[in-house]
Amino acid sequence: MFIMERPRTLRLIGIALTLIACSAARTLPANESVEHLFGVWNNLNVNGHFGKDSPWVYLGVLSLRTTEAARSSPSGPDFLLSGLVNQDAIGYRFDDHHSVYVGYAFQYTTPPLARRDTTENRAWEQYTFATPTPLGKLQLRSRLEQRTVNIGPGAAIRFRELIGLSYPLNKTWSLVASNEAFVNLNTVDWGPVAGFDQNRLFVGVGYQFDATFRTEIGYMNQYIDRDLTYDRIFNLVNINFVVEVPD
């Protein structure tokens, strides 16, 4: 069975790597007015099932984001807790390959990740496809978001597409890479402009402690396209802790 499906699997890998390369190219702009900042993101992910062998699943994410102050900051070089994100969702797994989720996210953001202190409420819907390949686990994730904030009226609609690959080195160590592109589908007064929004490219290593705990640590390049001003690239140390709750 695997031999028959191998050409299709290799085509999927080729498409995924091509898309990663094309979207990641957006993180290397030639514009000299791009501002580079450093930061550290810490993320805790908790996943589980609603009962043994249940197709219904849940997830929770807590993210603390510390970044370097913008070059225009009156305080000069400094590191700030500039982002706090909490996400919760329920989902349904049709099989080992296909799943859908509905979720909600609360995000509090301060400069330089936002023009001013911002509270965001975000509803989202997601489809995930995952499959084993000769190069490891391939994941494609499509998410549609509806975003409202405290600093202005209107709902911003944003689409996100993530492509990820995890290559096992042995039973505990793995190489991980992903790329996620963000596209605004409409323009609203408080900020988002229809079109390309940002791109996040991640490369790192993963370590599996046991069946419940694993971590992924690496480098993330976040390129943000900012309308009417200079763009930003955040060079981030990204630390992910993942908890798979036993059934």
Buried (B, 14 or more C-beta within 10 A) or exposed (E): EEEEEEEEBEEBBEEBBEBBEEBBEBBEEEEEEBBEBEBBBBBBBBBBBEEEEEEEBBBBBBBBBBBBBBEEEEEEEEEBEBBBBEBBBBBEBEEEEEBBBEBEBEBBBBBBBBBEEBEBBBBBBBBBEBBEBEBBBBBBBBBBBEBBBEBEEBBBBBBBBBBBBBBBEEEEEBBBBBBBBBBBBEEBEBBBBEEBBBBBBBBBEBEBEEEEEBBBBBEBBBBBBBEEEEBBBBBBBBBBBBBBEEE
